[in-house]
Amino acid sequence: MKIHYDNLIYSLQRAGGISTYWSELTSRLLQDKEDISFTESFNHNVARKTLSIPPHCIFQNKHKQTLISRFQRISLPFKTEFIFHSSYNRVTNNPKARQVVTIHDFVHEKFYGGIRRYLHLHQKNKSINAAAKIITVSENTKRDLLEYHPHLSSQNIAVIYNGVSEDFYPLKDKSIAKKPYLLFIGSRAYYKNFSFTIDVVKQHSDFDLFIVGSALNKKETDELNNKLKGKWKLFSGIDNQLLNELYNNAFSVIYPSAYEGFGIPLLEAMKAGVPFIALNSSSIPEVAGDAGILVNDLDLQQFAQAINIVDAQRQQIVDKGFLQAQKFSWEKSYAETKAVYQSLGL
């Protein structure tokens, strides 16, 4: 079974959930010594740095990834049938390819407009239409897929949950901060409700806010300084060791996102033994199970009540999180992904 991976995602983000997903699959394919090759461009991706891909397996694009090149079809020289799987919605023009695509979410369809939405959907729809098999990372994402593409056959869609790294686990020594803090992780796009998070922390003077993600823009910095001056800290481009320390020392992860294709930070939090407070929306209940605290509305009072519940029932919440996290693993995700490849009969 010949497999070709398009490592486009590493050129589009320095770190993120899709990069984690892609590197976890890749590392296991390499470990199993599968017949795999790669297309990639120069990048500074954190997850890519953890991989030891033999240079002879890489079709290296020596030029920097451009806005145009990410939408172009990839030319590949293979003369016999092979599996092509792109990390982010790119397709190949090789007629021998059996194409697989992973759909992580429908953020652009639901929350964006203009040229950004048009370009994303143009690329995504091409990959969906070219795919012999489609993977979604949650049942919620599968429902969204069939809503936006009702012509698709459900039989060609496989729901494969993300896993969680062994890098996340409870620590004995917890001494990273002088004050208790709430931890916000990931993108700060407007549907993630970062500004609401700031207001939650402002309402609770006992807490600081620790932020894991990309560099702040001026508007975000100004809002933080106006509302939480001296009470916030940003961590960018960090490795899993430090991220695990941040989880372990947090009072709680706060995750008021209105939409998630999956929600890896919630799984990491459970594995590390920290409660989370999240909005009860999209795929989040699939990941959360009966662990953590799910809040029905984006309401300051409801989030305040959730903080009180975490304080009163912390160990019970943590124990439920450990049990829920055991349902997810990258080994399981990898095995189910390989089964999708094998179902194509190559």
TIPABA-303585 format. One line per 8 residues: number of its first residue (from 1); for each residue x, y, z negated of N, C-alpha, C. Coordinates in pm, whole numbers, always signed. Layout:
! residues N
NUM> X:Y:Z:X:Y:Z:X:Y:Z  ...
//
This chain:
! residues 346
1> +85:-119:+0:+0:+0:+0:+89:+125:+0  +90:+193:+112:+168:+316:+123:+84:+434:+75  +141:+513:-16:+72:+629:-74:+155:+754:-50  +88:+863:-11:+157:+992:+0:+84:+1094:-86  +160:+1159:-175:+106:+1260:-265:+148:+1400:-218  +50:+1488:-212:+76:+1628:-181:+83:+1706:-313  +203:+1752:-348:+226:+1819:-477:+197:+1969:-474  +98:+2008:-398:+65:+2150:-382:+42:+2221:-515
9> -21:+2154:-611:-59:+2221:-736:+61:+2280:-808  +178:+2219:-794:+296:+2268:-864:+340:+2405:-813  +302:+2438:-690:+334:+2570:-634:+228:+2674:-666  +113:+2629:-713:+1:+2720:-739:-9:+2762:-885  +50:+2683:-975:+44:+2719:-1117:+172:+2672:-1185  +210:+2744:-1288:+328:+2703:-1364:+292:+2593:-1464  +173:+2597:-1514:+124:+2494:-1606:-27:+2495:-1599  -88:+2384:-1638:-233:+2377:-1636:-282:+2233:-1635
17> -413:+2218:-1650:-471:+2085:-1660:-451:+2000:-1536  -462:+2060:-1418:-446:+1982:-1295:-301:+1938:-1279  -207:+2023:-1316:-66:+1983:-1313:-40:+1865:-1406  -100:+1869:-1524:-86:+1758:-1618:-142:+1630:-1558  -263:+1639:-1505:-327:+1524:-1440:-238:+1465:-1332  -184:+1551:-1247:-107:+1504:-1132:+25:+1441:-1175  +90:+1501:-1272:+218:+1446:-1318:+199:+1314:-1392  +88:+1298:-1463:+62:+1172:-1533:+40:+1058:-1434
25> -36:+1083:-1328:-54:+981:-1225:+78:+950:-1156  +153:+1054:-1121:+278:+1037:-1048:+379:+955:-1128  +394:+987:-1255:+494:+918:-1336:+467:+768:-1342  +340:+729:-1344:+305:+588:-1352:+322:+518:-1218  +293:+587:-1109:+318:+529:-977:+467:+504:-956  +549:+599:-1002:+694:+583:-990:+742:+468:-1080  +687:+461:-1199:+726:+356:-1293:+691:+218:-1237  +577:+209:-1168:+534:+82:-1109:+603:+54:-975
33> +692:+144:-934:+768:+130:-810:+677:+111:-688  +569:+187:-686:+480:+187:-570:+549:+252:-451  +504:+218:-333:+558:+277:-210:+496:+415:-194  +562:+515:-251:+503:+650:-255:+603:+753:-208  +551:+852:-136:+631:+968:-94:+553:+1094:-127  +622:+1209:-114:+564:+1335:-161:+592:+1448:-63  +499:+1542:-57:+521:+1672:+6:+520:+1776:-104  +622:+1863:-105:+620:+1970:-204:+708:+2086:-159
41> +682:+2200:-218:+762:+2321:-198:+835:+2355:-327  +930:+2444:-318:+1001:+2491:-436:+902:+2549:-537  +921:+2517:-665:+827:+2564:-767:+897:+2569:-903  +829:+2632:-998:+878:+2642:-1136:+781:+2572:-1232  +710:+2472:-1184:+606:+2410:-1264:+664:+2331:-1382  +602:+2348:-1498:+650:+2283:-1621:+634:+2132:-1612  +519:+2084:-1563:+495:+1940:-1555:+588:+1874:-1453  +613:+1943:-1342:+701:+1886:-1238:+842:+1861:-1293
49> +887:+1946:-1384:+1021:+1932:-1439:+1037:+1802:-1519  +928:+1745:-1562:+935:+1621:-1641:+948:+1497:-1553  +932:+1512:-1421:+931:+1399:-1329:+1068:+1379:-1266  +1108:+1253:-1251:+1232:+1220:-1181:+1195:+1153:-1049  +1165:+1234:-949:+1128:+1183:-818:+1254:+1170:-733  +1284:+1052:-682:+1403:+1036:-596:+1397:+1131:-477  +1505:+1203:-450:+1503:+1303:-341:+1462:+1245:-206  +1496:+1118:-180:+1463:+1060:-50:+1313:+1036:-34
57> +1237:+1047:-143:+1092:+1028:-136:+1017:+1157:-107  +1090:+1269:-100:+1025:+1401:-89:+1039:+1458:+52  +926:+1496:+110:+925:+1575:+232:+930:+1721:+185  +1048:+1776:+175:+1067:+1907:+112:+1038:+2019:+210  +948:+2108:+168:+928:+2232:+241:+1021:+2334:+180  +1124:+2373:+252:+1227:+2460:+196:+1181:+2603:+178  +1067:+2636:+240:+1016:+2772:+228:+920:+2782:+110  +911:+2900:+54:+820:+2924:-57:+675:+2907:-11
65> +594:+2848:-97:+453:+2831:-67:+389:+2968:-42  +314:+2980:+67:+248:+3105:+99:+97:+3086:+95  +25:+3197:+98:-120:+3190:+97:-172:+3111:+217  -106:+3128:+331:-151:+3060:+452:-118:+2911:+447  +3:+2878:+404:+46:+2738:+409:-36:+2647:+320  -91:+2700:+212:-171:+2615:+123:-300:+2570:+190  -342:+2638:+298:-464:+2600:+368:-437:+2519:+495  -312:+2505:+532:-279:+2435:+656:-283:+2284:+636
73> -322:+2214:+741:-317:+2069:+738:-172:+2023:+740  -143:+1916:+669:-7:+1865:+661:+17:+1764:+773  +128:+1781:+842:+168:+1684:+943:+261:+1582:+879  +229:+1456:+896:+309:+1348:+839:+343:+1246:+949  +460:+1183:+942:+509:+1101:+1054:+466:+955:+1052  +384:+915:+958:+355:+772:+941:+276:+716:+1059  +312:+595:+1103:+251:+531:+1220:+150:+424:+1181  +149:+385:+1055:+53:+287:+1007:-35:+349:+900
81> -144:+283:+866:-240:+339:+772:-177:+361:+634  -216:+470:+570:-165:+504:+437:-270:+584:+363  -252:+591:+232:-341:+671:+147:-280:+809:+128  -358:+911:+153:-316:+1049:+131:-401:+1109:+22  -335:+1158:-83:-406:+1218:-195:-338:+1352:-227  -413:+1460:-213:-359:+1592:-243:-394:+1634:-384  -301:+1703:-447:-326:+1751:-583:-424:+1867:-586  -445:+1931:-470:-538:+2044:-470:-596:+2071:-331
89> -682:+1980:-290:-774:+2003:-178:-709:+2027:-42  -587:+1980:-21:-528:+1994:+111:-551:+1864:+188  -549:+1871:+320:-572:+1753:+403:-455:+1735:+499  -446:+1616:+557:-345:+1589:+658:-413:+1569:+793  -340:+1600:+899:-394:+1578:+1033:-354:+1443:+1091  -287:+1361:+1010:-246:+1229:+1057:-368:+1137:+1062  -403:+1083:+1181:-525:+1001:+1192:-517:+867:+1120  -398:+827:+1078:-382:+701:+1007:-411:+714:+858
97> -435:+834:+812:-454:+857:+668:-594:+818:+624  -600:+749:+509:-726:+732:+436:-719:+831:+321  -800:+934:+325:-782:+1047:+235:-868:+1035:+109  -805:+1070:-3:-870:+1070:-134:-860:+1211:-189  -965:+1259:-252:-961:+1392:-314:-1017:+1382:-455  -953:+1456:-546:-1005:+1468:-683:-1069:+1605:-698  -1195:+1607:-735:-1268:+1733:-759:-1275:+1754:-910  -1214:+1862:-954:-1204:+1888:-1097:-1320:+1971:-1152
105> -1374:+2060:-1070:-1481:+2146:-1120:-1544:+2221:-1004  -1644:+2303:-1038:-1711:+2388:-939:-1714:+2533:-989  -1601:+2574:-1042:-1587:+2709:-1096:-1612:+2815:-988  -1550:+2798:-872:-1562:+2900:-768:-1704:+2910:-715  -1770:+2796:-702:-1908:+2799:-654:-2000:+2870:-752  -1973:+2855:-881:-2063:+2906:-983:-2032:+3048:-1029  -1904:+3088:-1022:-1866:+3212:-1090:-1795:+3316:-1004  -1762:+3283:-881:-1686:+3378:-800:-1759:+3411:-670
113> -1719:+3522:-611:-1773:+3565:-482:-1662:+3620:-395  -1700:+3674:-281:-1602:+3742:-195:-1504:+3648:-129  -1389:+3704:-92:-1289:+3630:-15:-1231:+3514:-95  -1216:+3531:-226:-1162:+3422:-308:-1252:+3299:-300  -1381:+3321:-314:-1474:+3209:-307:-1474:+3147:-168  -1474:+3231:-66:-1479:+3181:+72:-1358:+3093:+103  -1239:+3140:+69:-1118:+3064:+99:-1114:+2932:+23  -1150:+2939:-104:-1148:+2817:-184:-1247:+2714:-129
121> -1368:+2758:-100:-1470:+2664:-50:-1433:+2610:+88  -1371:+2694:+171:-1327:+2648:+303:-1230:+2531:+289  -1135:+2545:+200:-1037:+2440:+179:-1100:+2318:+110  -1177:+2342:+7:-1237:+2233:-69:-1333:+2150:+16  -1415:+2218:+95:-1512:+2148:+177:-1444:+2064:+285  -1332:+2113:+337:-1256:+2034:+434:-1209:+1904:+370  -1158:+1913:+248:-1106:+1793:+183:-1217:+1696:+147  -1332:+1747:+106:-1446:+1661:+74:-1494:+1588:+199
129> -1505:+1661:+309:-1554:+1600:+433:-1455:+1500:+492  -1326:+1519:+464:-1224:+1428:+518:-1204:+1306:+431  -1259:+1306:+310:-1226:+1203:+211:-1299:+1072:+237  -1223:+963:+228:-1284:+830:+228:-1338:+797:+90  -1273:+850:-14:-1318:+834:-151:-1300:+966:-225  -1393:+995:-316:-1387:+1117:-395:-1384:+1078:-543  -1293:+1138:-616:-1284:+1119:-761:-1333:+1247:-829  -1418:+1234:-929:-1454:+1347:-1014:-1411:+1315:-1156
137> -1381:+1419:-1234:-1324:+1396:-1367:-1429:+1389:-1479  -1556:+1401:-1442:-1664:+1387:-1540:-1794:+1360:-1466  -1892:+1310:-1541:-2025:+1291:-1482:-2087:+1426:-1446  -2059:+1527:-1526:-2111:+1660:-1497:-2058:+1712:-1364  -1929:+1691:-1339:-1871:+1735:-1212:-1929:+1655:-1096  -1956:+1527:-1117:-2021:+1447:-1013:-2160:+1503:-982  -2235:+1539:-1083:-2367:+1598:-1060:-2356:+1727:-981  -2257:+1810:-1018:-2235:+1934:-942:-2200:+1905:-797
145> -2115:+1805:-776:-2074:+1768:-641:-2195:+1729:-556  -2282:+1647:-611:-2399:+1603:-536:-2501:+1715:-519  -2499:+1811:-611:-2588:+1927:-595:-2543:+2014:-478  -2412:+2038:-468:-2360:+2124:-361:-2339:+2048:-230  -2330:+1915:-239:-2308:+1833:-119:-2403:+1713:-122  -2533:+1738:-105:-2632:+1630:-121:-2622:+1521:-15  -2548:+1545:+92:-2533:+1445:+197:-2439:+1331:+157  -2361:+1350:+52:-2262:+1251:+11:-2329:+1127:-49
153> -2263:+1013:-29:-2309:+889:-90:-2248:+875:-229  -2333:+850:-327:-2285:+834:-464:-2188:+717:-475  -2201:+619:-386:-2114:+501:-390:-1969:+534:-357  -1947:+644:-289:-1810:+684:-253:-1748:+778:-355  -1817:+797:-468:-1768:+888:-573:-1737:+807:-698  -1616:+821:-748:-1575:+752:-871:-1552:+854:-981  -1616:+836:-1095:-1593:+922:-1211:-1479:+861:-1292  -1369:+935:-1300:-1252:+889:-1375:-1211:+1000:-1471
161> -1228:+974:-1600:-1196:+1075:-1700:-1045:+1098:-1708  -1008:+1220:-1741:-869:+1250:-1772:-827:+1176:-1899  -696:+1170:-1919:-643:+1111:-2041:-585:+1217:-2132  -505:+1172:-2226:-440:+1263:-2319:-299:+1210:-2346  -205:+1300:-2350:-65:+1261:-2366:-35:+1211:-2507  +60:+1120:-2516:+109:+1073:-2645:+191:+1181:-2716  +216:+1292:-2648:+289:+1403:-2710:+208:+1471:-2820  +79:+1439:-2827:-8:+1504:-2926:-44:+1404:-3036
169> -10:+1441:-3158:-30:+1353:-3273:-17:+1438:-3400  -68:+1387:-3512:-60:+1464:-3638:+83:+1472:-3688  +121:+1587:-3737:+253:+1610:-3796:+242:+1613:-3948  +347:+1568:-4012:+350:+1573:-4158:+384:+1713:-4208  +478:+1778:-4139:+522:+1911:-4180:+447:+2016:-4101  +368:+2096:-4170:+287:+2198:-4102:+319:+2334:-4163  +404:+2408:-4093:+449:+2535:-4151:+484:+2638:-4044  +401:+2646:-3940:+435:+2732:-3828:+387:+2876:-3847
177> +292:+2900:-3937:+235:+3034:-3950:+211:+3067:-4097  +220:+3194:-4129:+197:+3240:-4266:+49:+3253:-4298  -31:+3281:-4193:-175:+3298:-4211:-249:+3193:-4128  -368:+3153:-4169:-447:+3063:-4084:-483:+3130:-3952  -490:+3052:-3848:-521:+3110:-3716:-615:+3019:-3639  -691:+3084:-3550:-769:+3012:-3450:-686:+3008:-3322  -696:+2898:-3249:-612:+2876:-3132:-696:+2876:-3005  -663:+2965:-2913:-730:+2974:-2782:-632:+2926:-2676
185> -675:+2831:-2592:-584:+2768:-2498:-639:+2775:-2356  -551:+2809:-2261:-584:+2796:-2120:-617:+2927:-2051  -686:+2912:-1939:-724:+3026:-1857:-810:+3125:-1936  -797:+3252:-1899:-881:+3356:-1960:-974:+3418:-1857  -1010:+3340:-1755:-1110:+3386:-1659:-1238:+3422:-1736  -1320:+3507:-1677:-1428:+3567:-1757:-1527:+3463:-1811  -1547:+3352:-1741:-1640:+3251:-1790:-1583:+3174:-1910  -1453:+3195:-1938:-1391:+3133:-2056:-1421:+3212:-2183
193> -1472:+3335:-2167:-1518:+3417:-2280:-1408:+3449:-2381  -1294:+3493:-2328:-1182:+3530:-2414:-1216:+3653:-2499  -1283:+3750:-2438:-1321:+3870:-2513:-1412:+3835:-2631  -1501:+3740:-2610:-1587:+3693:-2719:-1503:+3632:-2830  -1399:+3557:-2791:-1309:+3497:-2890:-1245:+3605:-2977  -1202:+3712:-2915:-1143:+3823:-2990:-1242:+3876:-3092  -1368:+3888:-3051:-1471:+3939:-3143:-1495:+3842:-3258  -1488:+3712:-3230:-1504:+3613:-3338:-1395:+3631:-3443
201> -1270:+3644:-3395:-1158:+3658:-3489:-1166:+3792:-3563  -1208:+3896:-3493:-1223:+4026:-3557:-1322:+4019:-3673  -1422:+3936:-3656:-1526:+3921:-3759:-1474:+3846:-3882  -1361:+3774:-3866:-1306:+3693:-3974:-1164:+3740:-4004  -1152:+3831:-4097:-1024:+3897:-4124:-919:+3801:-4180  -962:+3684:-4228:-866:+3588:-4282:-782:+3521:-4173  -828:+3530:-4048:-764:+3457:-3939:-687:+3547:-3844  -576:+3494:-3792:-510:+3550:-3675:-557:+3473:-3553
209> -519:+3523:-3436:-550:+3457:-3309:-420:+3421:-3239  -399:+3293:-3214:-286:+3246:-3133:-340:+3207:-2996  -270:+3252:-2893:-315:+3235:-2755:-209:+3158:-2678  -252:+3051:-2611:-162:+2976:-2523:-211:+2995:-2380  -125:+3052:-2296:-166:+3076:-2158:-72:+3169:-2087  -116:+3218:-1974:-35:+3306:-1891:-20:+3444:-1955  +68:+3524:-1896:+93:+3659:-1947:-37:+3741:-1950  -48:+3824:-2050:-167:+3909:-2065:-164:+4024:-1965
217> -280:+4063:-1917:-286:+4186:-1837:-310:+4304:-1931  -306:+4423:-1876:-315:+4544:-1959:-448:+4552:-2033  -556:+4517:-1964:-687:+4524:-2027:-695:+4431:-2148  -642:+4309:-2133:-643:+4214:-2244:-555:+4261:-2359  -437:+4312:-2325:-346:+4361:-2429:-409:+4477:-2506  -471:+4568:-2434:-535:+4683:-2499:-648:+4637:-2591  -728:+4542:-2546:-839:+4495:-2628:-787:+4426:-2755  -684:+4345:-2738:-625:+4277:-2854:-569:+4377:-2954
225> -501:+4479:-2905:-441:+4579:-2995:-547:+4668:-3060  -656:+4691:-2990:-763:+4773:-3046:-842:+4697:-3153  -861:+4567:-3132:-947:+4490:-3221:-870:+4403:-3321  -750:+4359:-3281:-674:+4266:-3365:-529:+4308:-3378  -505:+4434:-3399:-368:+4484:-3404:-286:+4411:-3511  -174:+4354:-3468:-87:+4282:-3560:-138:+4145:-3602  -246:+4100:-3539:-310:+3974:-3579:-319:+3874:-3464  -237:+3891:-3360:-241:+3797:-3249:-101:+3767:-3198
233> -87:+3653:-3131:+42:+3614:-3075:+19:+3531:-2951  +99:+3556:-2847:+87:+3485:-2720:+202:+3386:-2702  +169:+3267:-2653:+268:+3164:-2619:+249:+3127:-2472  +352:+3150:-2389:+343:+3121:-2246:+452:+3022:-2205  +417:+2933:-2111:+514:+2840:-2056:+578:+2748:-2156  +503:+2706:-2258:+561:+2625:-2365:+552:+2476:-2332  +635:+2397:-2395:+632:+2252:-2373:+533:+2188:-2471  +510:+2059:-2453:+411:+1990:-2536:+453:+1979:-2683
241> +582:+1980:-2708:+626:+1972:-2848:+577:+2093:-2927  +599:+2211:-2871:+552:+2332:-2939:+400:+2339:-2939  +338:+2297:-2829:+191:+2299:-2823:+133:+2207:-2931  +195:+2092:-2951:+147:+2002:-3056:+160:+2066:-3193  +268:+2140:-3217:+284:+2213:-3344:+175:+2318:-3360  +142:+2386:-3251:+37:+2488:-3257:-98:+2426:-3288  -127:+2313:-3226:-251:+2241:-3260:-252:+2204:-3409  -147:+2140:-3453:-143:+2086:-3588:-162:+2192:-3696
249> -110:+2310:-3670:-113:+2416:-3771:-234:+2507:-3761  -316:+2487:-3659:-434:+2572:-3641:-544:+2535:-3739  -620:+2634:-3781:-743:+2604:-3856:-840:+2532:-3764  -850:+2582:-3641:-939:+2522:-3542:-902:+2573:-3403  -925:+2491:-3303:-926:+2539:-3165:-1060:+2607:-3141  -1058:+2720:-3074:-1183:+2787:-3038:-1194:+2787:-2886  -1307:+2737:-2835:-1319:+2706:-2693:-1459:+2743:-2643  -1485:+2873:-2632:-1621:+2915:-2595:-1645:+2921:-2444
257> -1583:+2830:-2370:-1594:+2830:-2225:-1736:+2794:-2180  -1787:+2869:-2084:-1921:+2842:-2033:-1925:+2726:-1936  -1807:+2688:-1884:-1805:+2580:-1785:-1669:+2513:-1784  -1669:+2381:-1785:-1548:+2301:-1773:-1574:+2179:-1685  -1478:+2148:-1599:-1487:+2024:-1525:-1460:+1906:-1617  -1372:+1926:-1715:-1343:+1824:-1815:-1316:+1888:-1951  -1203:+1954:-1968:-1171:+2018:-2096:-1062:+1945:-2171  -944:+1932:-2110:-833:+1859:-2170:-792:+1914:-2308
265> -791:+2046:-2331:-751:+2095:-2464:-833:+2037:-2579  -959:+2007:-2557:-1040:+1947:-2664:-990:+1808:-2697  -952:+1734:-2595:-899:+1600:-2616:-763:+1605:-2686  -679:+1698:-2644:-549:+1714:-2710:-567:+1752:-2857  -663:+1839:-2883:-689:+1881:-3021:-730:+1763:-3107  -821:+1681:-3056:-865:+1563:-3132:-748:+1469:-3160  -665:+1449:-3059:-550:+1359:-3073:-452:+1413:-3178  -438:+1546:-3184:-346:+1609:-3279:-405:+1621:-3419
273> -535:+1598:-3431:-597:+1603:-3563:-641:+1741:-3605  -691:+1820:-3509:-741:+1953:-3544:-885:+1965:-3496  -974:+2025:-3575:-1111:+2045:-3530:-1118:+2145:-3414  -1226:+2141:-3341:-1250:+2243:-3238:-1393:+2293:-3250  -1410:+2417:-3206:-1542:+2478:-3197:-1560:+2517:-3051  -1661:+2459:-2986:-1677:+2479:-2842:-1823:+2507:-2808  -1842:+2565:-2692:-1977:+2589:-2642:-2033:+2458:-2586  -2155:+2430:-2619:-2220:+2306:-2577:-2268:+2320:-2434
281> -2176:+2304:-2337:-2210:+2329:-2197:-2132:+2237:-2105  -2180:+2222:-1984:-2116:+2149:-1875:-2066:+2011:-1921  -1937:+1983:-1899:-1884:+1850:-1932:-1839:+1838:-2077  -1842:+1945:-2152:-1784:+1945:-2286:-1845:+1838:-2377  -1977:+1815:-2375:-2032:+1709:-2460:-1979:+1570:-2425  -1944:+1546:-2297:-1888:+1416:-2257:-1753:+1393:-2325  -1674:+1498:-2334:-1542:+1486:-2396:-1554:+1485:-2548  -1640:+1569:-2600:-1649:+1588:-2746:-1713:+1470:-2817
289> -1810:+1405:-2754:-1885:+1302:-2826:-1948:+1361:-2951  -1932:+1294:-3064:-1986:+1349:-3190:-1877:+1412:-3275  -1763:+1443:-3211:-1653:+1509:-3283:-1658:+1659:-3259  -1585:+1734:-3343:-1583:+1879:-3327:-1717:+1941:-3359  -1725:+2071:-3335:-1850:+2145:-3356:-1889:+2208:-3222  -2008:+2171:-3173:-2060:+2229:-3049:-2166:+2332:-3083  -2150:+2451:-3026:-2240:+2564:-3052:-2325:+2586:-2928  -2453:+2602:-2947:-2545:+2608:-2833:-2544:+2741:-2758
297> -2515:+2850:-2828:-2521:+2982:-2764:-2395:+3062:-2792  -2365:+3152:-2702:-2251:+3241:-2721:-2293:+3352:-2817  -2293:+3317:-2943:-2348:+3403:-3046:-2251:+3409:-3163  -2215:+3529:-3206:-2116:+3546:-3312:-2158:+3478:-3442  -2286:+3487:-3475:-2333:+3426:-3599:-2321:+3274:-3593  -2354:+3215:-3478:-2344:+3069:-3465:-2198:+3022:-3475  -2105:+3100:-3417:-1965:+3064:-3427:-1914:+3083:-3570  -1966:+3183:-3639:-1929:+3202:-3779:-1976:+3084:-3864
305> -2097:+3037:-3837:-2148:+2919:-3907:-2063:+2796:-3878  -2016:+2786:-3752:-1931:+2673:-3714:-1799:+2676:-3791  -1742:+2793:-3808:-1619:+2806:-3886:-1641:+2760:-4029  -1756:+2794:-4086:-1788:+2750:-4222:-1801:+2598:-4230  -1859:+2539:-4126:-1874:+2393:-4124:-1738:+2326:-4117  -1649:+2378:-4033:-1513:+2324:-4024:-1445:+2330:-4160  -1462:+2442:-4229:-1400:+2459:-4359:-1453:+2357:-4460  -1583:+2329:-4453:-1646:+2241:-4552:-1630:+2093:-4517
313> -1619:+2060:-4390:-1621:+1919:-4348:-1497:+1882:-4266  -1387:+1946:-4292:-1269:+1934:-4206:-1224:+1789:-4184  -1203:+1714:-4290:-1149:+1579:-4273:-1245:+1488:-4198  -1373:+1503:-4224:-1474:+1424:-4154:-1470:+1454:-4004  -1455:+1581:-3969:-1448:+1621:-3828:-1321:+1567:-3762  -1210:+1576:-3835:-1082:+1526:-3783:-1089:+1376:-3759  -1148:+1301:-3852:-1158:+1156:-3839:-1243:+1117:-3718  -1352:+1187:-3696:-1434:+1161:-3578:-1358:+1192:-3450
321> -1275:+1296:-3456:-1194:+1332:-3340:-1095:+1223:-3303  -1031:+1163:-3404:-938:+1053:-3378:-1009:+939:-3306  -1127:+905:-3351:-1202:+795:-3289:-1243:+829:-3146  -1288:+951:-3125:-1331:+991:-2990:-1212:+994:-2893  -1099:+1040:-2939:-980:+1050:-2852:-934:+914:-2804  -961:+810:-2882:-919:+675:-2844:-991:+625:-2719  -1099:+690:-2681:-1174:+648:-2562:-1108:+693:-2433  -1008:+781:-2444:-946:+840:-2325:-797:+811:-2326
329> -743:+775:-2210:-598:+758:-2199:-558:+776:-2053  -434:+820:-2034:-383:+831:-1897:-361:+694:-1835  -335:+594:-1917:-322:+458:-1863:-454:+412:-1801  -563:+441:-1868:-696:+405:-1817:-726:+486:-1690  -697:+614:-1694:-720:+699:-1577:-638:+650:-1457  -514:+615:-1484:-426:+566:-1378:-477:+434:-1320  -515:+341:-1405:-563:+211:-1358:-688:+227:-1272  -777:+316:-1313:-901:+337:-1236:-872:+409:-1104
337> -771:+497:-1103:-733:+564:-979:-670:+465:-881  -585:+377:-930:-528:+273:-845:-636:+183:-787  -738:+156:-865:-848:+73:-817:-921:+141:-701  -931:+275:-707:-991:+349:-596:-905:+332:-471  -775:+346:-484:-685:+326:-370:-700:+185:-312  -702:+88:-400:-710:-52:-356:-842:-83:-289  -947:-10:-327:-1078:-33:-265:-1081:+6:-118  -980:+83:-75:-973:+123:+66:-914:+13:+154
345> -868:-96:+92:-829:-214:+167:-699:-207:+243  -608:-121:+200:-479:-110:+270:-375:-205:+208
//
